[in-house]
Amino acid sequence: MKKKFVFAFLLGSCMTLNSFAQHANNSENEKSVNLDQVVVTGTGTHQRLKNTPAPVEVITGFDIKKTGITDFQQAMTVLVPSLSFSGGGAMGTYLMMNGLSNKYVLILINGRKLTGDITNNIDLSRIDLNRVKRIEILDGAASSLYGSDAIAGVINIITDEPKNIIQASSNTKYEEYGMFTQSVNLDLSNSKIGSYTSFKHDQSSGWQQSKDSYKKAKDGTLTTIPTLSQSSNGFHSNIINQRFTYTPSDKLSFYADGGYYWKLTDRPGVQDDIDGGFTYDIHYESFKYGLGGRFKPNKKATITLDLINDNYNQNYKYIRDDKDFKVGDYDKTKKQKFYNAELKSIFKFTENSTSVFGVDYRSESLDRPSANVDKSVYTTSIYGQHEIKLWNHFTGIAGLRYDYHETAKGRITPKIALMYSVNNFNFRGTYSAGYRAPGLDELYYYLWRSSMGSTITIGDENLKPEKSNYYSLNAEYSTSRFSFSITGYLNYVDDMISSKTTKFSDMPVDQAQAIKDKVQKDFNMTPQQVSKLANYKEYQNLQKGQVKGFNIRSSAYLGYGFRIDANYAYASAQGKDKDGEWGAIERSVRHTATIATNYLNEWGKYRLNVNLNTRLQSKRLHPNDTYGDAPGYGVWNIYSKHTFSHFKHFILEPGIGINNILDKVDSRPYGVNYGLLSPGRTVFVSLNLQFK
């Protein structure tokens, strides 16, 4: 029955496209390739996408809505080939960008850093696509503007603040495996005061791709056993965001905002006769707030002040009695705090130049009892950047930033970019430096868990910051109906921080015994627990890294309501270990392509949108891993949305779609390196209501 429904849906969609394409009037939304949209991430100032000397990829809120996607990770997977994701379950999502891991990617919301992680993977569930206006993606090092962490690139999520409206909207989506999303917006604004409220509820029942898992014997052989473990755990989550704005005059404006995030996993409970159960679920919670203002004394100057606080907590919530804990008890496992104050000024000293100056203060703290960490670090920064247009065809940028980190000390990061424009062509060249200060975990971890009992993990307070040099060349051709760009890049990273694990049996006897004596006292370990210690894991500056690659992006309006976007990313990511050997960086992907074909047309008060998209990805590399590389895959999705504007007080948009049309499933035993976490073909329906 399910296969028949899928076939009928696909056939019906194709017939609809064929019959309507010859007679309809094209929607204005899709008649051109839009390079006139304003972006801010590349230069720190608002300017047209086609005019920015730093190439920026833009995913609009409209692009996301065309696919029927309500999840940030899924949207980026479908639309951005330079990003890849792995992992799942309780360990969070592991993000890679252009061959480098998530710790080198800076994620911003309206230019402010997103904090809060799950085992060092940014908690992407905190990102609400409900109000996204656009997502700007800047490849490569960007520390001259953004400081630490911006080595692989920057993802800046820009939210929408419509003016002079009273508007409410509701978006509902239901998919198989209990996946349900409900979001609500309420916007009230006039020329001076604005209130923007959003709520999103997400849930999933989770799924297993295999009912078996691997068990490794002492001799290294693998056998399979039944398991309860899910490749994607069930969960419930809620996100509430509120923003107020006040604009007393054209020269002055203020804002205050806040948000609350709550998530609880729903994992299978432990059972005596089967592997993979748990005694606790994981509870995540965050509170954030901010306030700021903008002062424009004249048309040539703007001064902004932003004050941000973000708090993120992780707890175990027990679903079975376990030692000292009873059902319903909470146990704090991690608490993070982030404070940021930034004063920024933008001046147009001449008609053809713009200068940016800023000072920035950040404080981060981590309280993790199991790792004996309760520490904080601060960073103070000053930066400046000058952009100038020369001889009508040339635009140049020169920027410099100085950061002082409490443990990593001082660091200067420059940036130089040049763009040559002629007719429909842009040519860009960029050099930029990046750096990443050591994380609090890498500096201060002192971790031993009785449940995992054979390894001691130690941080190093003397770690050096990681440094990078990024070079890129870009060529772009664009007309009103077609755009094509290619960017080649080299990214070199020095002093990469990684963990080194040494067996106690390979150490001098006196050294090994001294370590064991200390940790036995510090962790109140029993002699039996000490006897089981096998490994000593420490963070060190061990590696060099280099990524060589290129990205191709193209977009074309074909006429009759059809548009196609095709993108390709190639990244050769290599790391050099302590022995001087070069090898593939863990979890890197060489080849990725995304293709999206969209049809959109209007007939009076009815509009039809059909979107067919795919992601093609080569194997994900896991060098020296027991389970080998994660296989490549190709996944196709289709979504059809129907907009009815016949009603006086609201607009009705029902939709239906199919994810993973070809029913691709990696059904190998749980524990392998899955390339694809999909449960297989799923059907979903959506209903959007916009009240006028």
C-alpha positions as CSV (number, residue, x, y, z in Angstrom):
1,M,0.0,0.0,0.0
2,K,2.8,2.4,0.9
3,K,4.6,1.8,-2.4
4,K,1.4,2.3,-4.4
5,F,0.8,5.6,-2.6
6,V,4.3,6.8,-3.3
7,F,4.0,5.9,-7.0
8,A,0.6,7.6,-7.3
9,F,2.0,10.8,-5.6
10,L,5.0,11.0,-7.9
11,L,2.9,10.3,-11.0
12,G,0.3,12.9,-10.0
13,S,2.9,15.5,-9.3
14,C,4.5,15.0,-12.7
15,M,1.2,15.2,-14.5
16,T,0.3,18.4,-12.6
17,L,3.6,20.0,-13.6
18,N,3.2,19.0,-17.3
19,S,-0.4,20.3,-17.6
20,F,0.2,23.6,-15.7
21,A,3.6,24.6,-17.1
22,Q,2.2,25.5,-20.6
23,H,-0.5,27.9,-19.4
24,A,0.4,29.5,-16.1
25,N,1.8,32.9,-15.3
26,N,5.2,32.7,-13.6
27,S,5.5,33.7,-10.0
28,E,7.6,36.8,-9.5
29,N,9.5,35.0,-6.7
30,E,11.2,32.6,-9.1
31,K,11.7,34.7,-12.3
32,S,15.3,35.7,-11.5
33,V,18.4,34.6,-9.6
34,N,18.5,37.0,-6.6
35,L,22.0,38.5,-6.1
36,D,20.6,41.8,-4.8
37,Q,19.8,40.5,-1.3
38,V,21.7,42.1,1.6
39,V,24.3,40.2,3.5
40,V,26.4,41.1,6.5
41,T,28.6,38.1,7.5
42,G,31.5,38.5,5.0
43,T,32.4,42.1,5.8
44,G,30.5,43.0,9.0
45,T,28.6,45.6,7.1
46,H,25.3,45.4,5.1
47,Q,25.8,45.2,1.4
48,R,24.4,43.5,-1.7
49,L,25.5,39.9,-2.2
50,K,26.9,40.6,-5.7
51,N,29.0,43.4,-4.3
52,T,30.7,41.7,-1.4
53,P,34.5,41.1,-1.8
54,A,34.2,38.0,0.5
55,P,32.1,35.3,-1.3
56,V,29.1,34.3,0.9
57,E,26.6,31.5,0.3
58,V,23.1,32.5,1.1
59,I,20.2,30.1,1.9
60,T,17.0,32.1,2.2
61,G,14.0,31.2,4.4
62,F,12.1,30.8,1.2
63,D,14.6,28.2,0.0
64,I,14.1,26.2,3.2
65,K,10.3,26.5,3.1
66,K,10.2,25.2,-0.5
67,T,11.6,21.9,0.7
68,G,9.1,21.4,3.6
69,I,12.0,21.1,6.1
70,T,11.7,22.3,9.7
71,D,15.0,21.0,11.1
72,F,18.3,22.9,10.7
73,Q,20.5,19.9,10.2
74,Q,18.2,18.4,7.5
75,A,18.0,21.8,5.7
76,M,21.8,22.2,5.6
77,T,22.2,18.6,4.5
78,V,19.9,19.1,1.5
79,L,21.0,22.6,0.5
80,V,24.8,23.0,1.4
81,P,27.3,20.4,0.2
82,S,30.2,21.8,2.1
83,L,28.5,20.8,5.3
84,S,28.2,17.1,6.4
85,F,26.7,15.6,9.5
86,S,27.3,12.3,11.4
87,G,26.5,10.8,14.8
88,G,23.1,10.8,16.4
89,G,21.4,9.4,19.5
90,A,22.4,11.1,22.7
91,M,25.9,12.1,21.6
92,G,24.7,15.0,19.5
93,T,25.3,15.9,15.9
94,Y,28.9,16.0,14.6
95,L,29.2,18.8,12.0
96,M,32.0,19.0,9.4
97,M,32.6,22.0,7.2
98,N,35.1,21.9,4.3
99,G,36.9,18.9,5.8
100,L,37.3,20.4,9.4
101,S,35.3,19.4,12.5
102,N,32.7,21.3,14.3
103,K,35.1,22.9,16.8
104,Y,36.5,25.0,13.9
105,V,33.0,26.2,12.8
106,L,31.5,29.3,14.4
107,I,27.7,29.3,14.5
108,L,26.0,32.7,15.0
109,I,22.4,33.8,15.4
110,N,22.1,37.4,14.3
111,G,25.9,37.7,14.6
112,R,26.0,36.3,18.2
113,K,27.8,33.1,19.1
114,L,25.6,30.0,19.7
115,T,26.9,28.1,22.8
116,G,25.9,24.9,24.4
117,D,27.1,21.5,23.4
118,I,26.6,17.8,23.7
119,T,30.0,16.0,24.2
120,N,31.6,18.9,22.2
121,N,29.0,18.8,19.4
122,I,27.0,22.0,19.2
123,D,23.4,21.3,20.1
124,L,21.8,22.1,16.8
125,S,18.3,21.4,18.2
126,R,18.5,24.9,19.7
127,I,18.2,26.5,16.3
128,D,14.6,27.3,15.4
129,L,14.0,27.7,11.6
130,N,10.6,29.1,12.3
131,R,11.7,32.7,11.9
132,V,14.8,32.4,9.7
133,K,15.1,35.1,7.1
134,R,18.3,33.8,5.6
135,I,21.4,31.7,6.5
136,E,24.7,33.2,5.4
137,I,27.7,30.8,5.1
138,L,31.2,32.2,4.9
139,D,33.9,29.6,4.0
140,G,37.4,29.7,5.6
141,A,39.1,31.6,8.3
142,A,37.3,34.7,9.6
143,S,39.0,35.5,12.9
144,S,39.7,39.1,11.9
145,L,36.0,39.8,12.5
146,Y,34.8,37.0,14.7
147,G,37.8,35.9,16.8
148,S,38.3,32.3,18.1
149,D,36.8,29.2,16.4
150,A,36.3,30.7,12.9
151,I,38.9,28.6,11.1
152,A,36.7,26.4,8.8
153,G,34.0,29.0,8.4
154,V,31.1,30.9,9.8
155,I,27.4,30.1,9.7
156,N,25.3,33.1,10.5
157,I,21.5,32.6,11.0
158,I,19.6,35.9,10.4
159,T,16.0,36.1,11.8
160,D,13.2,38.1,10.4
161,E,11.6,41.2,12.0
162,P,8.7,42.4,9.8
163,K,7.6,46.0,10.3
164,N,4.1,47.6,10.6
165,I,2.2,44.4,10.9
166,I,-0.1,42.4,13.1
167,Q,0.4,38.9,12.0
168,A,0.1,35.4,13.4
169,S,1.1,32.1,11.8
170,S,1.0,28.4,12.6
171,N,3.1,25.7,11.0
172,T,2.5,22.0,11.6
173,K,4.3,18.9,10.2
174,Y,3.8,15.2,10.9
175,E,6.1,12.5,9.6
176,E,6.3,8.7,10.3
177,Y,8.2,7.5,13.4
178,G,6.3,9.9,15.5
179,M,8.1,13.0,14.1
180,F,5.9,16.0,14.8
181,T,6.7,19.7,14.7
182,Q,4.4,22.5,15.7
183,S,5.5,26.2,15.5
184,V,3.6,29.4,16.2
185,N,4.6,33.0,15.5
186,L,2.9,36.2,16.7
187,D,4.3,39.6,15.4
188,L,3.0,42.9,16.6
189,S,4.7,46.1,15.4
190,N,4.3,49.7,14.3
191,S,6.8,52.3,13.3
192,K,8.2,52.5,16.9
193,I,7.5,49.4,18.9
194,G,7.8,45.7,17.9
195,S,7.1,42.4,19.7
196,Y,8.1,39.1,18.0
197,T,7.1,35.9,19.7
198,S,7.9,32.4,18.5
199,F,7.3,28.9,19.9
200,K,8.3,25.5,18.5
201,H,7.6,22.0,19.7
202,D,9.5,19.0,18.3
203,Q,9.3,15.3,19.0
204,S,10.3,12.0,17.6
205,S,9.8,8.3,18.6
206,G,13.3,7.4,17.4
207,W,14.2,4.4,15.3
208,Q,16.5,1.5,14.9
209,Q,18.3,0.8,11.6
210,S,19.2,-2.7,13.0
211,K,18.1,-4.7,15.9
212,D,21.6,-6.1,16.3
213,S,24.9,-4.5,17.5
214,Y,28.5,-5.5,17.4
215,K,30.3,-6.9,20.4
216,K,34.1,-7.0,20.4
217,A,35.8,-10.0,22.0
218,K,39.2,-9.7,23.8
219,D,40.9,-11.3,20.7
220,G,39.4,-8.5,18.5
221,T,36.7,-10.7,16.8
222,L,33.3,-9.2,16.2
223,T,30.0,-11.0,17.0
224,T,26.5,-9.6,16.8
225,I,24.0,-9.5,19.7
226,P,20.5,-8.2,20.0
227,T,20.3,-4.5,21.1
228,L,17.8,-1.9,22.2
229,S,20.1,0.9,21.0
230,Q,18.5,3.4,18.6
231,S,20.4,5.0,15.7
232,S,18.2,8.0,16.4
233,N,16.8,8.4,19.9
234,G,13.3,9.6,20.7
235,F,12.9,13.1,22.3
236,H,10.6,16.0,23.1
237,S,11.8,19.6,22.9
238,N,10.3,23.1,23.2
239,I,11.8,26.4,22.2
240,I,10.4,29.8,23.1
241,N,11.9,33.1,21.9
242,Q,10.8,36.7,22.5
243,R,12.2,39.9,21.1
244,F,11.1,43.5,21.8
245,T,12.2,46.5,19.7
246,Y,11.8,50.2,20.3
247,T,12.7,52.8,17.7
248,P,12.0,56.3,19.1
249,S,13.6,58.0,16.0
250,D,15.5,57.3,12.8
251,K,18.8,57.8,14.7
252,L,18.1,55.6,17.7
253,S,16.8,52.0,18.3
254,F,16.9,49.5,21.1
255,Y,16.1,45.8,21.5
256,A,15.8,43.2,24.3
257,D,15.4,39.5,23.7
258,G,15.4,36.2,25.5
259,G,14.8,32.5,24.9
260,Y,14.2,29.3,26.7
261,Y,15.1,25.8,25.3
262,W,14.1,22.4,26.9
263,K,14.8,18.9,25.5
264,L,14.4,15.5,27.0
265,T,15.5,12.3,25.3
266,D,13.3,9.2,25.4
267,R,15.7,6.3,25.4
268,P,14.9,2.6,26.0
269,G,15.2,1.5,29.6
270,V,17.7,-1.1,30.7
271,Q,16.7,-4.8,30.5
272,D,18.4,-7.8,31.9
273,D,18.2,-10.0,28.9
274,I,19.2,-7.5,26.1
275,D,22.0,-5.0,25.5
276,G,21.6,-1.3,24.8
277,G,19.2,-0.1,27.6
278,F,19.8,2.9,29.8
279,T,19.1,3.9,33.4
280,Y,18.7,7.6,32.5
281,D,17.5,10.0,29.8
282,I,19.4,13.2,29.1
283,H,17.8,16.6,29.8
284,Y,19.0,19.8,28.1
285,E,18.0,23.3,29.1
286,S,19.1,26.7,28.2
287,F,18.3,30.3,29.1
288,K,19.6,33.2,27.0
289,Y,18.9,36.9,27.0
290,G,20.4,40.0,25.4
291,L,19.9,43.7,25.0
292,G,21.5,46.4,22.9
293,G,21.0,49.4,20.7
294,R,22.0,51.3,17.6
295,F,22.8,55.0,17.3
296,K,23.1,56.7,13.9
297,P,24.2,60.3,14.5
298,N,24.2,60.9,10.7
299,K,24.1,59.0,7.4
300,K,27.8,58.2,7.6
301,A,28.1,56.7,11.0
302,T,26.5,53.8,13.0
303,I,27.4,52.7,16.5
304,T,26.0,49.5,18.0
305,L,26.2,47.9,21.5
306,D,25.2,44.3,22.2
307,L,25.2,42.5,25.6
308,I,24.6,38.8,25.5
309,N,24.3,36.0,28.1
310,D,23.7,32.4,27.2
311,N,23.4,29.6,29.8
312,Y,23.3,25.9,28.9
313,N,22.7,23.0,31.2
314,Q,22.8,19.2,30.8
315,N,21.5,16.7,33.4
316,Y,20.7,13.0,33.7
317,K,17.1,12.2,34.5
318,Y,16.9,8.7,35.9
319,I,14.3,6.3,34.5
320,R,15.6,3.3,36.5
321,D,17.0,3.1,40.0
322,D,20.8,3.2,39.8
323,K,23.0,3.1,42.9
324,D,22.3,6.4,44.8
325,F,19.7,7.6,42.3
326,K,16.0,6.9,42.2
327,V,13.5,7.1,39.3
328,G,12.9,10.8,38.6
329,D,16.1,12.1,40.2
330,Y,18.2,14.6,38.3
331,D,22.1,14.6,38.3
332,K,23.9,17.7,36.9
333,T,26.5,16.7,34.3
334,K,27.4,20.0,32.7
335,K,26.7,23.7,33.1
336,Q,28.0,26.3,30.6
337,K,27.8,30.1,30.7
338,F,28.7,32.6,28.0
339,Y,28.9,36.4,28.4
340,N,29.6,38.7,25.5
341,A,29.8,42.5,25.2
342,E,30.6,44.2,21.9
343,L,30.8,47.8,20.9
344,K,31.0,48.3,17.2
345,S,31.1,51.4,14.9
346,I,30.8,51.7,11.2
347,F,31.9,54.9,9.4
348,K,31.7,56.0,5.8
349,F,34.6,58.5,5.7
350,T,34.2,58.8,1.9
351,E,31.6,57.8,-0.7
352,N,33.7,54.8,-1.8
353,S,34.9,53.5,1.6
354,T,33.6,52.0,4.8
355,S,35.5,51.4,8.0
356,V,34.6,49.1,10.9
357,F,36.0,49.3,14.4
358,G,35.1,47.3,17.5
359,V,36.0,46.1,20.9
360,D,34.8,42.8,22.3
361,Y,34.8,41.0,25.6
362,R,33.8,37.4,26.2
363,S,33.7,35.1,29.2
364,E,33.1,31.4,29.1
365,S,32.7,29.0,32.0
366,L,32.3,25.3,32.3
367,D,31.1,23.3,35.4
368,R,31.4,19.6,34.8
369,P,31.6,17.6,38.1
370,S,32.4,14.3,36.5
371,A,35.5,15.8,34.9
372,N,36.5,17.8,38.0
373,V,36.1,21.1,36.0
374,D,34.7,24.3,37.3
375,K,36.6,27.0,35.4
376,S,36.2,30.1,33.3
377,V,38.3,32.0,30.8
378,Y,38.0,35.5,29.3
379,T,39.0,37.0,26.0
380,T,39.3,40.7,25.2
381,S,39.6,41.9,21.6
382,I,40.0,45.0,19.4
383,Y,39.5,45.0,15.7
384,G,39.4,47.2,12.6
385,Q,38.6,46.8,8.9
386,H,38.6,49.1,6.0
387,E,36.8,48.5,2.7
388,I,37.4,50.8,-0.3
389,K,36.3,50.8,-4.0
390,L,39.0,51.8,-6.5
391,W,38.7,52.8,-10.1
392,N,35.1,51.5,-10.5
393,H,36.2,47.9,-11.0
394,F,38.3,47.1,-7.8
395,T,37.0,46.7,-4.2
396,G,39.5,45.8,-1.5
397,I,39.3,44.9,2.2
398,A,42.0,45.0,4.8
399,G,41.3,43.9,8.4
400,L,43.2,43.2,11.6
401,R,42.2,41.9,15.0
402,Y,44.0,41.4,18.3
403,D,42.7,38.9,20.8
404,Y,44.0,38.4,24.3
405,H,42.9,35.0,25.8
406,E,43.4,34.4,29.5
407,T,45.5,31.2,28.9
408,A,46.4,31.4,25.2
409,K,47.6,35.0,25.5
410,G,47.8,37.4,22.5
411,R,47.0,36.6,18.9
412,I,46.9,38.9,15.8
413,T,44.7,37.8,12.8
414,P,44.8,39.7,9.5
415,K,42.6,39.5,6.5
416,I,43.0,40.9,3.0
417,A,40.5,40.5,0.1
418,L,40.3,42.0,-3.4
419,M,37.4,41.9,-5.9
420,Y,37.6,42.8,-9.6
421,S,34.3,43.4,-11.3
422,V,33.6,43.8,-15.0
423,N,30.2,43.4,-16.7
424,N,28.7,40.2,-15.3
425,F,31.9,38.8,-13.9
426,N,33.4,39.0,-10.4
427,F,36.9,37.8,-9.5
428,R,37.9,37.5,-5.8
429,G,41.0,36.7,-4.0
430,T,41.3,36.3,-0.2
431,Y,43.9,35.7,2.4
432,S,42.8,35.4,6.0
433,A,44.2,34.1,9.3
434,G,42.3,32.1,11.8
435,Y,42.8,30.9,15.3
436,R,41.1,28.8,17.9
437,A,41.8,29.1,21.6
438,P,41.9,25.8,23.6
439,G,38.5,24.8,25.0
440,L,37.9,24.6,28.7
441,D,37.7,20.8,28.4
442,E,41.0,20.6,26.6
443,L,42.6,22.9,29.3
444,Y,41.2,21.4,32.5
445,Y,39.6,18.0,32.0
446,Y,40.5,15.5,34.8
447,L,38.1,12.7,34.0
448,W,37.6,9.1,35.1
449,R,34.2,7.3,35.0
450,S,33.7,4.0,36.8
451,S,31.3,2.9,34.1
452,M,34.0,3.3,31.4
453,G,36.8,2.5,33.9
454,S,39.9,1.9,31.9
455,T,40.9,5.4,30.8
456,I,42.0,8.6,32.6
457,T,41.6,11.8,30.6
458,I,43.8,14.8,31.4
459,G,43.8,18.4,30.1
460,D,46.8,20.7,29.6
461,E,46.7,24.3,30.9
462,N,49.8,25.1,28.7
463,L,48.2,24.3,25.3
464,K,48.9,26.7,22.5
465,P,46.1,28.1,20.3
466,E,45.5,26.5,17.0
467,K,46.4,28.8,14.0
468,S,45.4,28.7,10.4
469,N,46.2,30.4,7.1
470,Y,43.4,30.4,4.4
471,Y,43.8,31.3,0.8
472,S,41.0,31.3,-1.8
473,L,40.3,32.4,-5.4
474,N,36.8,32.9,-6.6
475,A,35.2,33.5,-10.1
476,E,31.6,34.3,-10.5
477,Y,29.3,35.0,-13.5
478,S,25.8,36.2,-13.0
479,T,22.8,37.4,-15.0
480,S,19.2,37.9,-13.9
481,R,18.4,34.3,-14.7
482,F,21.7,32.4,-14.2
483,S,24.6,32.4,-11.8
484,F,27.7,30.3,-11.6
485,S,30.7,30.5,-9.2
486,I,33.7,28.4,-8.4
487,T,35.9,28.9,-5.4
488,G,39.3,27.1,-4.9
489,Y,40.9,27.2,-1.5
490,L,43.8,26.1,0.7
491,N,43.5,26.0,4.5
492,Y,46.6,25.2,6.6
493,V,46.2,24.6,10.3
494,D,49.1,24.5,12.8
495,D,49.2,23.2,16.4
496,M,46.0,21.3,16.0
497,I,44.8,20.1,19.4
498,S,44.0,16.4,19.7
499,S,44.1,13.7,22.3
500,K,46.9,11.3,22.6
501,T,46.2,7.9,24.3
502,T,49.1,6.0,25.8
503,K,48.8,2.5,27.4
504,F,50.1,2.3,30.9
505,S,52.0,-0.8,29.9
506,D,54.0,1.3,27.4
507,M,55.1,3.8,30.1
508,P,58.1,3.6,32.4
509,V,57.0,1.7,35.5
510,D,57.7,4.6,37.9
511,Q,55.8,7.1,35.7
512,A,52.8,4.8,35.4
513,Q,52.7,4.1,39.1
514,A,52.9,7.8,40.0
515,I,49.9,8.6,37.8
516,K,47.9,5.7,39.2
517,D,48.7,6.7,42.8
518,K,47.5,10.2,42.2
519,V,44.2,9.3,40.4
520,Q,43.5,6.6,43.0
521,K,43.6,9.3,45.7
522,D,41.8,12.0,43.7
523,F,38.9,9.8,42.6
524,N,38.8,7.6,45.7
525,M,39.2,4.5,43.6
526,T,39.4,1.0,45.0
527,P,42.5,-1.2,44.3
528,Q,40.4,-3.3,42.0
529,Q,39.5,-0.2,39.9
530,V,43.1,0.9,39.8
531,S,44.1,-2.5,38.5
532,K,41.8,-2.1,35.6
533,L,43.3,1.2,34.4
534,A,44.7,0.6,30.9
535,N,45.1,4.0,29.2
536,Y,46.3,7.5,29.9
537,K,44.6,10.1,27.6
538,E,45.9,13.7,27.4
539,Y,45.3,16.7,25.2
540,Q,48.3,18.0,23.3
541,N,49.3,20.2,20.3
542,L,50.2,17.3,18.1
543,Q,49.0,17.8,14.5
544,K,49.2,19.9,11.4
545,G,46.3,19.9,9.1
546,Q,45.6,21.0,5.5
547,V,42.5,21.1,3.4
548,K,42.6,21.6,-0.4
549,G,39.3,21.9,-2.2
550,F,36.9,23.8,-4.3
551,N,33.2,24.6,-4.3
552,I,30.9,25.0,-7.3
553,R,27.6,26.8,-7.0
554,S,25.1,27.3,-9.8
555,S,21.5,28.5,-10.1
556,A,19.3,29.0,-13.1
557,Y,15.7,30.1,-13.8
558,L,14.6,27.9,-16.8
559,G,11.3,29.6,-17.5
560,Y,7.7,28.3,-17.1
561,G,8.1,28.4,-13.3
562,F,11.1,26.0,-13.2
563,R,14.4,26.7,-11.3
564,I,17.3,24.5,-10.6
565,D,20.2,24.9,-8.1
566,A,23.2,22.5,-8.4
567,N,26.2,22.6,-6.1
568,Y,29.3,20.5,-5.6
569,A,32.0,20.5,-2.9
570,Y,35.4,18.7,-3.0
571,A,37.6,18.6,0.1
572,S,40.8,16.7,0.5
573,A,41.4,17.0,4.3
574,Q,44.7,15.7,5.7
575,G,46.2,15.6,9.1
576,K,49.9,15.1,10.2
577,D,50.3,13.1,13.4
578,K,53.0,13.0,16.0
579,D,55.0,10.5,14.0
580,G,55.0,12.7,10.9
581,E,52.6,10.6,9.0
582,W,49.9,12.2,6.9
583,G,46.4,10.7,6.7
584,A,42.8,11.6,6.1
585,I,41.1,13.8,8.8
586,E,38.6,11.8,10.8
587,R,35.0,12.1,9.4
588,S,36.0,14.1,6.4
589,V,34.1,13.6,3.1
590,R,35.8,14.1,-0.3
591,H,32.8,14.5,-2.7
592,T,29.4,16.0,-2.1
593,A,26.7,17.3,-4.4
594,T,23.2,18.8,-3.9
595,I,20.6,19.4,-6.6
596,A,17.3,21.1,-6.1
597,T,14.7,21.5,-8.8
598,N,11.7,23.7,-8.0
599,Y,8.5,24.5,-9.8
600,L,6.4,27.4,-8.6
601,N,3.4,29.1,-10.4
602,E,0.3,31.0,-9.5
603,W,-3.2,31.0,-11.0
604,G,-5.2,33.7,-9.4
605,K,-5.4,33.0,-5.7
606,Y,-3.9,29.5,-5.9
607,R,-0.1,28.8,-6.0
608,L,1.6,25.5,-6.5
609,N,5.1,24.7,-5.4
610,V,6.9,21.3,-6.1
611,N,10.4,20.8,-4.9
612,L,12.6,17.7,-5.8
613,N,16.0,17.7,-4.1
614,T,18.8,15.3,-3.6
615,R,22.1,14.9,-1.8
616,L,24.9,12.7,-3.2
617,Q,27.8,12.0,-0.9
618,S,30.9,9.8,-1.1
619,K,32.1,7.7,1.8
620,R,32.9,9.4,5.1
621,L,36.5,8.6,6.1
622,H,37.3,6.9,9.4
623,P,41.0,6.0,9.2
624,N,42.1,3.1,11.4
625,D,38.6,2.6,12.8
626,T,37.5,-0.9,13.6
627,Y,34.3,-0.5,11.6
628,G,35.9,1.2,8.6
629,D,34.6,4.1,6.6
630,A,31.0,5.1,6.4
631,P,29.6,4.3,2.9
632,G,28.5,7.0,0.5
633,Y,24.8,7.5,-0.4
634,G,22.3,9.3,-2.5
635,V,18.9,10.4,-1.2
636,W,16.0,12.0,-3.0
637,N,13.2,13.9,-1.5
638,I,10.1,15.5,-2.9
639,Y,7.6,18.0,-1.5
640,S,4.5,19.6,-2.8
641,K,2.9,22.7,-1.2
642,H,-0.5,24.3,-2.2
643,T,-1.2,27.9,-1.3
644,F,-4.8,29.1,-1.1
645,S,-5.4,32.9,-0.7
646,H,-9.1,32.8,-1.2
647,F,-10.0,33.5,2.4
648,K,-10.5,37.0,3.9
649,H,-8.5,36.6,7.2
650,F,-6.0,33.8,6.5
651,I,-3.8,32.0,3.9
652,L,-4.0,28.2,3.9
653,E,-1.0,26.1,2.8
654,P,-1.3,22.3,3.0
655,G,1.6,20.2,1.8
656,I,2.7,16.6,1.4
657,G,6.1,15.1,0.8
658,I,8.3,12.0,0.7
659,N,11.8,11.8,2.2
660,N,14.2,9.2,1.0
661,I,12.1,8.2,-2.1
662,L,14.3,5.2,-3.0
663,D,14.1,3.8,0.6
664,K,17.9,3.8,1.2
665,V,18.7,2.2,4.6
666,D,22.1,1.3,6.2
667,S,20.9,-1.8,8.0
668,R,24.3,-3.0,9.3
669,P,24.6,-3.7,13.1
670,Y,24.4,-0.7,15.5
671,G,27.8,0.7,16.3
672,V,29.2,0.9,12.8
673,N,30.0,4.2,11.1
674,Y,26.7,4.9,9.5
675,G,26.8,7.1,6.4
676,L,23.1,7.6,6.5
677,L,20.9,7.7,9.6
678,S,17.6,7.6,7.7
679,P,15.0,4.9,8.8
680,G,14.0,4.6,5.1
681,R,11.2,6.1,3.0
682,T,8.9,8.3,5.0
683,V,5.8,10.2,4.1
684,F,5.0,13.6,5.8
685,V,2.2,16.1,5.7
686,S,2.2,19.8,6.6
687,L,-0.2,22.6,7.2
688,N,0.7,26.2,7.4
689,L,-1.7,29.0,8.4
690,Q,-1.0,32.6,8.1
691,F,-3.5,35.0,9.6
692,K,-3.9,38.4,8.0
